[in-house]
Amino acid sequence: MFQQKLPIILASKSPRRQELLKAMGLDFKVVLKDVDESYPESMSPAEIAVYIAEKKAAAFTDISADSIVITADTIVAYGGEILGKPADKTEAIAVLNKLSGSVHQVYTGVSLSYAGKMHSFYDLTEVVFNTLSADQIEYYVSNHNPYDKAGSYGIQEWIGLVAVEKIIGSYTNVMGLPTEKLYKALSAL
């Protein structure tokens, strides 16, 4: 069982990641640093997620000696294409039209930095979407905020409640932080 002995820093502005850490009963503070999130085009989605999480962690080497720094990056993949955060409403609608009636993958890379060491891992969840009508997609994009989410949706929001037929893997991974694997990694420290 994990018993928190060191301060935890979450290097993420994601309200979903913050909500998940709170639900895990962890005491943490949020610290943000700007990080270039580009990656080599030859990488697989899993490699990209871990690579970016590690780039984010590298920005915290100055404080990871006496704290545990948690960084993460979530990638949505559909048919070999990486679906990032949409730039605007048109892009969000286009992405949701792609995902409608199909299967896609959500990868989250996580990096834990502490005492000069880094431990990284990823999780994969397959998500099966029902077919969405144009009205349903328009409703979601107009009434929710798809712009801060890879793949243009939040599984914990309306669209997840009505459009997700099933998932294979971790629900919290789709939210942006695979808490089951994170808990095991923290317990192993």
Helices and strands as residue ranges (DSSP letters): E 8-10, H 15-23, E 28-30, H 45-58, E 68-78, E 81-83, H 89-99, E 103-114, E 117-129, H 134-143, G 146-148, G 150-152, H 158-163, E 164-168, H 171-175, H 179-187
